[in-house]
Each structure stands twice: as structure tokens, then as C-alpha cells.
Amino acid sequence: MKTSDFRWPFLTVLAAVLILGNLVDSTSLGISAEFSDGHYRIAGGTAPWAIGFSIAIGILYFWLMYAPQSRLTTPMPGIVRRWFAFWIDFILAIMATAPILGLIPSLTEWRRTGVFAWNFERTTPAPSDKVTVTITFMLLTITLMAYYVFPLLRHRPSPGSCVAGYQITPADQNPMTVRRAALRTLIGFVAAATPYLAPFIARDRKR
């Protein structure tokens, strides 16, 4: 299989994730914590079906990274196509990492209570909460960055850009370094989030 042949496998997995995610009971993947005005809430965990999707996405992802390249033409992706590609990647990246990392709070809670549960939610703090939240969040951030950076270093399309039908390549002859790829990824996150943050920024400035 060449890189362009992965469009339909990733689209199939994406559609299955969106459909099944709306059919099954709501579960926490990863970890979330809230503390405000004396209200405390922490929830975390994973689900067997989500772990299955995580493994499937991981296999397809690394297969794509080492697949033979398709013939490259002059890339001219429109901004809308690149925007959709970014969010396809984001959904796949979250589904590839959050279910696995959700095992950390599940196992931590199991060790604390002696009772294993795929998901948990409570409104009382525990001594290990801060460490668990910090470690899970840091690992999630690192894996999300790696998801976007690795295709640039491998000179392969990301799953999202593969679905959208284009590939990012350097305009000059300089190789794509880790620093350059990471900076491009950070700028991409800012560009994708700006339309959602703009109304809040404008509202605060008006106030």
C-alpha cells in the first residue's frame, strides 16, 4: 500500500469512532479535574472499545509512516481542506492516545480503593490526584505533539492530510528538523483555535 491508499482505512475508522462514540454510554477517556468555588470533581478512565480503536489507529498510523510514498504533485491545498485535515487528525490523535492514557487514572484509583473500574468519578479529593492529573496531561501533550511532528520528519502525510489528499513538504531544500516541525505544529494549533477564541477575546476587550 502506498500513502495515498490509506485514505479509506482512516475514513472508515473515523466514521466508526464517531458513530460508536454516540451510541455507547458516555465515558471519560483520559482524565479531567475541576475545582472552583469549593466544588471538586475528578473523573477519568477508559473503555475496552476505545482501547480497540486506539490500537487500530496506532497500527494504521505507523504503517502509513513507513509505507512507500505516492507520487507527489505541486501541493495547493485550500485553507478549508487544511482546516478539516487538522481536526480529522485531532480526533484520531485523541482516540489513539486518550484511551491508553486513561489506564493511568483507572489503575491509580484501583490501587487506592482496591476495586477496579474502567471509569470513575468522585467529588472528594485524594492525595494522588495532582500527580495523576499532571502525569496524564503531560503525556497527552507530548503524544499529541509527536502525532503531528512525526509525519513531517518522515516526509509522509499525516492521517488527516492523507484523507484530504495532500502532503506538507518543505518549500526549500532544507531538511525538516524536529524544531522546525514542532514550531509548525504549534502554529497550526494556534491557527486552528483562533476562530474559536476570537469571540471571547473580542468580548473581553469590549468589556
Secondary structure, DSSP 4 states (H G I P E B T S, - for coil): --GGGGHHHHHHHHHHHHHHHHHSPP---EEEEEEETTEEEEEEE--HHHHHHHHHHHHHHHHHHTSPPPPP------HHHHHHHHHHHHHHHHHHHHHHHTHHHHHHHHHHHS---SEEEESS--TTHHHHHHHHHHHHHHHHHHHHHHHHHHT---HHHHHHT-----SSSS---HHHHHHHHHHHHHHHHHHHHHHHHHHHHH-
